[in-house]
Amino acid sequence: MTTPNDPGTAADGDPKPLESKTAVPQTRPGTVDPRLLEVLVCPVTKGPLEYDAEAGELVSRAARLVYPIREGIPIMLPEEARPLAD
């Protein structure tokens, strides 16, 4: 049962959607939140990554590895990366 002081109810007692101050905005399928890209680094070199939007991959030129992005989630495991083609 909810009460008027319950953050999940409006003053009239009707349920209202909860708002999150930390919610990540929805992105289009196959894209990655730009804020996430700002903080990600290569797990091997700890260096910067380049986002290849066309291929849906993150590129580490220093490690010569390409990390896949699956369903909008970067897979930052070296064993999942492929070698960077010349």
C-alpha positions in Angstrom: 0.0 0.0 0.0 1.3 3.5 -0.8 0.9 6.6 1.3 0.8 10.3 0.3 4.4 10.6 1.5 5.5 7.7 -0.6 7.9 9.0 -3.4 6.1 6.7 -5.8 2.7 8.4 -5.5 1.4 11.8 -6.4 -0.3 14.0 -3.8 -3.7 12.6 -4.8 -2.5 9.1 -4.2 -2.2 8.1 -7.9 1.0 6.2 -8.8 3.5 8.3 -10.7 6.6 7.2 -12.5 9.8 7.4 -10.5 12.4 9.7 -11.9 16.1 8.9 -11.6 18.7 11.6 -11.6 21.3 9.1 -12.8 19.3 7.6 -15.6 21.1 7.2 -18.9 19.2 8.6 -21.8 18.1 6.1 -24.3 20.2 5.8 -27.5 19.3 4.4 -30.9 20.0 0.7 -31.4 23.6 0.2 -32.3 24.9 3.4 -30.7 26.7 4.1 -27.5 26.0 6.8 -25.0 28.6 9.6 -25.6 29.2 10.0 -21.9 30.3 6.4 -21.7 32.7 6.9 -24.6 34.3 9.7 -22.7 35.3 7.5 -19.8 36.2 4.3 -21.5 39.9 3.4 -22.1 41.6 0.5 -23.7 42.0 -2.2 -21.0 45.4 -3.2 -22.3 47.1 0.2 -22.7 44.8 2.4 -20.6 44.9 4.7 -23.6 42.2 6.4 -25.6 39.7 4.7 -27.9 38.2 5.9 -31.1 34.6 5.2 -31.8 33.9 3.8 -35.3 30.2 4.4 -35.6 29.9 2.9 -39.0 31.4 -0.4 -37.9 30.0 -0.2 -34.3 33.4 -0.8 -32.8 35.9 0.9 -30.5 39.5 1.1 -31.8 42.6 1.1 -29.7 45.4 2.2 -32.1 48.1 1.7 -29.3 47.1 -1.9 -28.7 46.1 -2.4 -32.4 42.8 -4.0 -31.2 39.2 -3.4 -32.1 36.6 -4.0 -29.4 33.0 -4.9 -30.5 29.9 -3.1 -29.4 26.9 -5.5 -28.9 23.4 -4.1 -28.4 24.9 -0.8 -27.4 27.3 -2.3 -24.8 31.1 -2.1 -25.5 32.7 -5.5 -24.9 36.0 -4.4 -23.3 37.6 -7.8 -23.0 40.9 -8.3 -24.8 40.0 -11.9 -25.7 36.8 -10.5 -27.5 38.8 -7.9 -29.4 40.0 -8.5 -33.0 43.4 -7.4 -34.3 43.3 -4.0 -36.1 43.8 -4.4 -39.8 46.5 -2.4 -41.4 
